[in-house]
Amino acid sequence: MANTPQSKKRARQSEARYAVNKARRSRIRTFLRKVEEAIASGDQTAAAAALKAAQPELSRGVTKGVLHKNTVARKMSRLTSRVKALGANA
């Protein structure tokens, strides 16, 4: 348990950051789910639009320290190639 004033403050700050990061992570997952659903439906234009909306959110997750840079790069790359493949199949 936190005893010193500084450790009490750090505990408060930690809780606040946790809440912000949790909300941001949830928001990112929502955007990713929308892209996944659009890909599953087979609609390339909807998938491309969803991906375009998701990319800034993913990038913001990196700058805010919620996600690692390489994780986001990998996700974007894989989603982009899947959206592109929809156009090739059509």
JOURRA-V497501 format. One record per residue. RES is the residue in three letters. PHI is phi in whole degrees, 0 to 359 (999 if undefined). PSI is psi in radians with two decimals (NA if undefined). D_FIRST is the distance of its C-alpha to the first C-alpha in Angstrom with 2 decimals. Layout:
res->{RES RES}
phi->{PHI PHI}
psi->{PSI PSI}
d_first->{D_FIRST D_FIRST}
This chain:
res->{MET ALA ASN THR PRO GLN SER LYS LYS ARG ALA ARG GLN SER GLU ALA ARG TYR ALA VAL ASN LYS ALA ARG ARG SER ARG ILE ARG THR PHE LEU ARG LYS VAL GLU GLU ALA ILE ALA SER GLY ASP GLN THR ALA ALA ALA ALA ALA LEU LYS ALA ALA GLN PRO GLU LEU SER ARG GLY VAL THR LYS GLY VAL LEU HIS LYS ASN THR VAL ALA ARG LYS MET SER ARG LEU THR SER ARG VAL LYS ALA LEU GLY ALA ASN ALA}
phi->{999 292 246 281 304 294 290 293 296 297 294 297 297 297 297 295 295 300 296 295 295 297 296 294 298 297 299 297 298 297 298 294 297 297 294 301 294 293 295 297 287 87 268 293 294 293 295 295 294 295 294 297 285 281 302 296 295 297 298 295 298 290 294 272 82 277 235 280 304 291 298 293 300 295 298 298 297 292 294 299 293 291 293 298 295 300 292 290 286 287}
psi->{2.48 2.29 -0.79 2.72 -0.69 -0.72 -0.53 -0.73 -0.76 -0.63 -0.72 -0.79 -0.68 -0.75 -0.73 -0.78 -0.66 -0.77 -0.76 -0.80 -0.66 -0.77 -0.73 -0.75 -0.72 -0.76 -0.75 -0.76 -0.63 -0.80 -0.72 -0.68 -0.68 -0.68 -0.80 -0.75 -0.68 -0.68 -0.74 -0.60 -0.35 0.14 1.85 -0.68 -0.71 -0.71 -0.73 -0.71 -0.73 -0.69 -0.72 -0.61 -0.55 -0.53 -0.81 -0.59 -0.74 -0.79 -0.69 -0.60 -0.60 -0.84 -0.50 -0.06 0.28 -0.66 2.70 2.58 -0.80 -0.56 -0.81 -0.71 -0.75 -0.80 -0.82 -0.76 -0.81 -0.72 -0.73 -0.76 -0.60 -0.68 -0.72 -0.68 -0.51 -0.71 -0.62 -0.61 -0.52 NA}
d_first->{0.00 3.81 6.31 9.59 11.68 12.30 8.87 8.61 12.12 11.67 9.34 12.21 14.78 13.62 13.98 17.28 18.60 17.84 19.92 22.66 22.90 23.02 25.81 27.66 27.56 28.86 31.58 32.65 32.91 35.06 37.41 37.67 38.45 41.21 42.74 42.62 44.30 46.95 47.68 47.96 50.40 52.55 52.93 52.79 52.94 50.01 48.05 48.88 47.85 44.52 43.92 44.85 42.30 39.55 40.10 38.71 35.57 35.03 35.71 33.28 30.59 31.31 31.28 27.97 26.39 25.97 28.68 30.25 33.69 35.52 34.11 35.51 38.74 39.21 38.62 40.98 43.58 43.63 43.77 46.48 48.58 48.28 49.36 52.18 53.29 53.76 56.42 58.15 58.33 59.76}
